[in-house]
């Protein structure tokens, strides 16, 4: 079904694990000879040939910013501040005279859409400018209701040449909020345009033209290309699956209890993947007081799980099929931890609000982490915080969400130094991977937001990071996890599925393979933007392990 249980809180709980480095795994190659610090992780210098290290610095325009121009030929009649006589759900508030309404028959009864809303505003020079944001919509023909703007549709008018959807919610103080979208034209079943209004207590507070992009596979694409093929698919019953780690022929899938599957407990699902074609369920673990698990990593016989509730949960996996709870760290006071990362004998735990910091542990004894330091960087906004990180050559590259990409010298945990920051308009720094190409330190960075895409940054001088390349897909989808293996970049890209890029010339990332994991009809699929391919691992056993928030564990062949 297409209903969604999204809230602003759980949106951020879905932001999942950075794919960085770990001893003995392909997603964590051995240190480069000139890394300088024992235990560093990263890829060897794989950029020469063909790249000679030259580039042109690219302008940084940000994510989801700029003016896309008028999106539809319809218009909203009332102005901001006016109260329509017939109310905000009255179709008469829209001027559809310039629309080819007959084409609205192309809009299907069921479908998942991302809807761009372009608002106009007055410029200082007397002209008119515009900016846009993106919301989601799930149309349900039978058994609804449909959803729009993160609320159930309470008013719907549809026939062969018209489409009007509205939501109406009441606030605790007795006020009301109404949103309404009127269709204008639908050139195909993949896309339609329209006009939008948002009213508070009956007065227009926002007016916009709109276009709605259906989350089918990208036009012209098949299910897969480039040799990336599905080996097996295994549904994960427990919670909403978000991340995976593979060790000793066992896959450890962590799930959260909220978000897309409310009422289902979070925890760990353990699969024996000795036969990649037929994963075998070995154990389910769920702790009643500890349910918001988002990230997982292993070192030796220790499995580390990031918990929003209690910090880092440590399991003994000396028997890989039967993890045993050992302890929670730090023991003195719980900190919300969103993601975990192991680099040599260091364990890092990155936390979003309310802690918004990075915890550093010594794990020379893997089952007995010792906390060394807590790194708290200045915050720039209400959602800022350490979301994820990548360890490379004595530095920690922290995706600090609103605060951007932070490069920190972590050689001495008692004297960690911020070396540089990279931000962009509408920053949502979520995930990164780092390697050496033509002698330069290159960061592959992705935000998490509508329209977020891949950036390629030269961070050789952390104090002066510059953008040298990028790769984009549709303007409404969001990137998620990134994993660098040699000159191949594996990306879990939500509704875009899995994308494999050749980055041997990092200034020109080139797609060489893909697999579309997202189907509108998948059981439990919703209209949420943070839905689809979310977690990825390439442990060096010849397989690629994908976590899809609806379909579960997908195993593919490594290219």
Phi, psi and omega in degrees: 000166188253008180289157183229143177252027186294142168223162183299328179292309185285345172304314183281337176293340181280344182296118195249194197290134167295140177257101190244246190228147175205141185302135172079008181240153177293331176279015174202077181298166178293160183301150173289151183303328183257024183297330174093335183227122178304139178093355176297159177235168178144177180265151176296166177295103186243014186265353181232130344286169018258351185274136182261005177092357179272150180198168172249129178294129182265147176292139180262112182257353178083186179249136175059032180239178180085180183245113180282357183086169180301131188263349183205160181268004176274179179207149172268127185288306181292148178269167176301132181099344180272155178245107181302136182301320182269007182089165186285348177265005179283121180302338183293347179287350180253136172263106183252017187296334181268004184268152171265080188295337181300332183286348180296347173298343179285343181287122184288162177292327181238142177172152177254129184230149163252128188246119175273137178242117182255115181260142176263149175211157182282138176266160182298331181275007179093353179277187181238128176247181181206155173217163183222159172225170182231136175234177182242163181211135174237113179269132179233118183287317182231135175082014183317204011275163170291169178230146177207138178055037174067026178216155177295140175287123180256348181219122183220128175232117182219134166210195188297333183228030176205153178207121176219126180235134180220149173239148180217117182235150179253142178262168183297332181273007178093356178282178182217152174232131181234134170238145181213136179235126176249128179287148179243299181216147178227091181301333180207184178277006182258349196197139169212161180246167180182192178231154190226146172221145172233127183238143173239123183053038175084359181250138180292125177245346179208136176225141186202153162273160189216154165221143186244121182256118181283139185273051165281173173300152179305141186302131180091353181266150171266187178296323181208164177201159176082009177093001177279111188235146180282127178264318179201160178222127183228121180291141178253113185287331193274118175055207173256112182292135186233330185207166184212148167225142183242126178208140176053043179061026175231139178255127179251110183256123177260145182227154173255154185273354184248200170075253190275340181231069182300140180095343177266130185291149174276177179151206179243135170247125183254126176241138167277118183246028176306315172260103184300336182283340184218074176302142182245122177294126181249324183197148171243133179235128176215128180254123187305326184261012188209091193240340185266076181259135191230341190208152184211147179207158179227151171215120182058234179266014181250138173242128183248127181241128177281126182238126174291340184272317192229001181107239178244125180261126185253127176242147172269119179245033175301329165259100190303330183277352187221072179302140181239125180298128180252308184192173171240141177227150353290149184277337185291316180205133181289139173240141175292122179241128184263321180219156177233155182208133175251133174223105183063237179262019177249138170243127177247136175237114182265132184239136170275193180302151003275352184279318173052051181211176176244125178263138182242127181236149167270124178237037173299331166253095194306325182275000182228067180300138177243121183289128181259321187196158173237118181261115179241108179268154179303141181261146183247356182194172185293338181252011181286153178160166181287107183270318183199175182200162175224129180263131183203120173051050175080006180235151175247121180262102188262124172278104192255031177049244184300336181279354178086191176279124180248131176253120186236132172285116184241017180302317176250107184297342178271359180213057180284138186233131173284120184261335182180163182221143173233123178234169178207164179304134181062048185296131171220056185303117191241323191201149179205162173219146189230143175206174178254126179226124181051039177079002182252148176274113185249130179249127172261115190238140177224138173271179176227098183188164172305128178082003178294147183215181182274130172249147173244122186240140169267112181247026179303323171250098186302337180282348181219068180282135181230153179271128183236353180194168177198163176214128184235151169242227183289154187284359183242348184272165183240141172284161173228259187268148185232136180221122180263122177233102184064240177255015176253133176249117178264130184232126169270116194238044177047241184294345178274359178073217181258131178237134178244123183244140169275116182244027178300328166251096188296343177285346182222071177303137185230124180290130180242346179197158174203162171217120179277105181273342191269126170233138178301329187269004177300139178304130179082000181294140181234180180271006183296142179293327183267065188216136180123217181290120190233324180238151182207142174218143173230085190279000178091016179258014180092003184231157172247128182252123183242139169252121173252132188299338178256313188278336178099226184268118176246128178247128181236166177282142176282138180282000000 
